[in-house]
């Protein structure tokens, strides 16, 4: 059993769960702002803060948390799958190649492979959470109803662009790993077998996480906004007079055309500042929490393995 990969996956998933919960209202405001595609003089939201003030004025502040359970489930599963896959592929590469370190190109490929596995496994949850966040305040539907109101193919809306966006975490974690290795290069990182791996300080992990995510976000933002628009709930989803109308399937070419016709080139970067603010804080918190609990997770896993080993030995002796 690959205990190191399990330790990485568990600490990464817990970090994702906590960071998602802390920043969820900001994530909802960001998503609703990005999904609004209209000419500047007709835009519902002129600034990110308009989304927040709308929730306050309509007394629907708690609706900023609609879809939190689904988002947490999606975040936990996706980060567990990603960190486990990334750690496993990295260890497999080092063992088969005989190298002591991984180059930038190989790191990108391994991270992209782990990201692709994650996107396929969690796409329905990702689509459902986006629809819940962009539904009218107080009228978000449950997970099962959201997924089953259309065909099962609708649950995988945006899968193609999600696979394309595997470049985002690939760039992020590659930059983070490279910076981390350089930062820890002067420290003694060789430890006895079974001891916890070297960890960054909370502040260092936060700074490196913010820097790496900023780079990844700027490079992939047009695709990020396109994905949000494809997965967003239809504006008239809650209109009872239009319940029988089938949902119009959104495509990447159609979404790109809509942005171009209504907002022009600046539209492809609408909400970039909000995306950077949310994702940088989220990723920095995730990596900071992961780094701080990874040593504890490693010790707990080793303790569990030792307990199971001793228990199995007693059973055999009996």
Phi, psi and omega in degrees: 000134182276088185292326181294320178294319178296320179296316178298316183294317182294312180294324178293319180293319179294318177299320179295319181299314182291316181292323179296316181295317182297320187257013187298317177303319177296321179296320179295315178299318180297316182294316179294324179293318180291327184284347181279106182245098178210165176298156186304323182280351180244001184297136178290323180241119177275328180223164178301324182295337180299326179294318181293317181291331176296318179296322180290315183294330179265006180057044181234039183299321180294341178290347174294346179258008181292131183089007183298318181299316180295319180296319179295319178298315179295318180294317181297312182294315184295318181288325177296312180298317183294308183294323178294312180297316181296315179295319181293313179298323181293315178295320180296320179296315181295322181290320183281327182274337182078007180279159178264346179215165181248130178286170182298315181298312179297322179297319179297318181294316180296318180294321179294322178296316177295322179294323179295317177298320181293316182299317181294319184289330188243008184302315179301320178293323179295316179296315181297317181294323178293319178294322178295319182292328184263003174288162178302146182304130178081001183238021178291139181268165178290169182301309184296317180294323179295320182283332187259359181287346175234197176283165180294336177292332178294332179293341180255023175304132177083009181298318181301315181285334175294320176295322176296323182282002172297343176294334182294300177293333178298314178293316183301306185286335174292313178298317181298313181297318180295317178293321180296316180298320179292323181291324183266003185301321183278352181270156178281112185249004177270120182232166181294154181299131179095353179271163182288148181288162179299139183234150176281160172287162181299317181294317180296317179296322179296313182295314180294322178295318179295316181295315182292322180287327177299315179299313182294321183293314180299320183288333186243011188298316179306321178290326179296314181293322178301318180295318179299317181293324179293321184272348185295150176293149178293145183302330184256022181301331185260008178276115186294336181285352183237021183296327184280350182288128180292148181289130180282124182285129181267141180240162179297312178299319180295321179292315178298321179294320180296318179296316182297317184286325185265330187233347180073195182301319179302335181296331179292345179241016178294127180086010180301318181296323179291321179295316180296315180301312183289309185290325179294313178297317181296310182292323179295317177295318180302309183291326178294313179296318180300315181296324184283331182259353183298321180295318179295318179298318180298316180296317180296319179295319177296322179294319179295318180296318179296319179298314179295323180295315180293321179296317179296324178293322179293323179296319179295318181293328179288000000 
